[in-house]
Structure formats: structure tokens, C-alpha cells
């Protein structure tokens, strides 16, 4: 049953990624908030991590949008690049001081998280072309956060 729900969520996200990429990116962020990173999608004999599938689909949709709709491509400002570099350097410096995991596992996790967050960040930079796109993203993530907070309160009480 969970597999069917995850598959329907993936299909919904894919439809939005290829039709309106800014809503699709918002749904990818929502899926990242709601679904654990260890979740795998089973399709017969094939098992794939849900996040890996989302990242691959997001890059495919971005390439499709670039080829068909001609998103304006320009270099991001220096502050954006500096912020990304600060994020990567801080992650590299923090990894050796992580708790009881081995360093190789931490670096593997670091590489995936860096790729995931950088992918979402870079694609969002080029996909959110207007303030309407940004407000749609903020609205979708805010509603999701509100629902999660209400659910947490009901679970706590």
C-alpha cells in the first residue's frame, strides 16, 4: 500500500516537473520534508531510493524545460556562489566530528546530500523566473509545514 502511495506521489511530482517546473520543485522539497531518505521505491525486481529517483527526474525535467521552453540562463551572482561554497566547506569540516559513524559513511552521505541540495538549489535558481513562482513555492512549503505542525501537536497530545 505504501509503495502505491509513493508511486502516485512520484507520478504527481513528475507531471508537475514537466508541466510547471516551479511547482514540481516545490513538491520535490515537500517530498524531501515528508519522506525519509532511506525509503526505497520497489517496482518489481528493481529497488531505487526515492530521493535518487526524484533528483534524476528533476534533472531530466530541467533539461526538457531548457530545450523546449528556453529558460533564460545567466550566471548567478557572486553571493550565491560564495554561499554554496561556504555550505560545502562547512560540511567537509564538520564530517570528521560526527557522532559514532565511520568517516567513509559520513562522506558518502555528504556527497549525496551535497548533490541533492545543490541540484535543488541550482535548478530552483533557474526555474523561479518571477515572483509568482517564488510565492507559489513559499505557499506550498508553508502549508506543508503547517500540516506537519498540526499533526505533531495531535501526536503529542
Secondary structure in CASP SS format (residue, H / E / C, confidence):
PFRMAT SS
TARGET T0000
AUTHOR 0000-0000-0000
METHOD secondary structure of the structure
MODEL  1
X C 1.00
X H 1.00
X H 1.00
X H 1.00
X H 1.00
X H 1.00
X H 1.00
X H 1.00
X H 1.00
X H 1.00
X H 1.00
X H 1.00
X H 1.00
X H 1.00
X H 1.00
X H 1.00
X H 1.00
X H 1.00
X H 1.00
X C 1.00
X H 1.00
X H 1.00
X H 1.00
X H 1.00
X H 1.00
X H 1.00
X H 1.00
X H 1.00
X H 1.00
X H 1.00
X H 1.00
X H 1.00
X H 1.00
X H 1.00
X C 1.00
X C 1.00
X C 1.00
X C 1.00
X C 1.00
X E 1.00
X E 1.00
X E 1.00
X E 1.00
X C 1.00
X C 1.00
X E 1.00
X E 1.00
X E 1.00
X E 1.00
X H 1.00
X H 1.00
X H 1.00
X H 1.00
X H 1.00
X H 1.00
X H 1.00
X H 1.00
X H 1.00
X H 1.00
X H 1.00
X H 1.00
X H 1.00
X H 1.00
X H 1.00
X H 1.00
X H 1.00
X H 1.00
X H 1.00
X C 1.00
X C 1.00
X C 1.00
X C 1.00
X C 1.00
X C 1.00
X C 1.00
X C 1.00
X C 1.00
X H 1.00
X H 1.00
X H 1.00
X H 1.00
X H 1.00
X H 1.00
X H 1.00
X H 1.00
X H 1.00
X H 1.00
X H 1.00
X H 1.00
X H 1.00
X H 1.00
X H 1.00
X H 1.00
X H 1.00
X H 1.00
X C 1.00
X C 1.00
X C 1.00
X C 1.00
X C 1.00
X C 1.00
X C 1.00
X H 1.00
X H 1.00
X H 1.00
X H 1.00
X H 1.00
X H 1.00
X H 1.00
X H 1.00
X H 1.00
X H 1.00
X H 1.00
X H 1.00
X H 1.00
X H 1.00
X H 1.00
X H 1.00
X H 1.00
X H 1.00
X H 1.00
X H 1.00
X H 1.00
X H 1.00
X H 1.00
X H 1.00
X H 1.00
X C 1.00
X C 1.00
X C 1.00
X H 1.00
X H 1.00
X H 1.00
X H 1.00
X H 1.00
X H 1.00
X H 1.00
X H 1.00
X H 1.00
X H 1.00
X H 1.00
X H 1.00
X H 1.00
X H 1.00
X H 1.00
X H 1.00
X H 1.00
X H 1.00
X H 1.00
X H 1.00
X H 1.00
X H 1.00
X H 1.00
X H 1.00
X H 1.00
X H 1.00
X C 1.00
END
